[in-house]
Amino acid sequence: MFDWWKQLDNFIYVVMGAIVGAFVLLVRKIFTNERKIELLEAEIKQRNESRKDYDENLSRELAENREDINKQLSEIRHDIKNLLAGTYAYERLMRTREPKEE
């Protein structure tokens, strides 16, 4: 009878050890998954911030390009105005000039 209680006692210890081991494994898995989730959230946040920085840089570049284009257009308009004024002055000069008689 004594052997039977000893075997039952050993069996209970084995079952309790298995339960504790399973509990430890589950806790480790939970904390591992939480850590993975934290790392993924940090990576998503970093990607969002870098995307935001990229968008801001792109917007700034577009604004600079727009300013450059507007400045170039202004210079072209000014050059065209000067060219037209010079052409008009040349035509006036040619009209007022008397033809040479030989």
Disulfide bonds with the S-S distance in Angstrom:
none
